[in-house]
């Protein structure tokens, strides 16, 4: 979770945001995020769009964010090997399915 601290001269407010969410105004309902998420976190909602039901289960691999054509995924990525960042492209071309190498 992100923590945002807002300070004024008299009061300090902390707001905890989920580590991942989907902007409902930008989501087109294409479902790519749901296809790519190894944990099945994006779920279709009643509006035909997707939302994250259990954001605490997200490992922040960024597969969904990097492959979302509408850029609707809100996620603070962690630095790492990035194995899944191009999962969509690798799924279309299995011959180039080389990860971390």
RACORDA-V87771 format. One record per helix or strand of 3 or more residues. SS is the DSSP state (helix for helix, strand for strand). FROM is the first residue (numbers start at 1). LEN is the number of residues. If there is no record, write none. Layout:
# RACORDA-V87771
ss: [SS,SS]
from: [FROM,FROM]
len: [LEN,LEN]
This chain:
# RACORDA-V87771
ss: [strand,strand,strand,helix,strand,strand,helix,helix,strand,helix,helix]
from: [2,12,20,32,42,50,55,63,73,87,94]
len: [6,6,3,5,3,3,3,5,3,6,3]
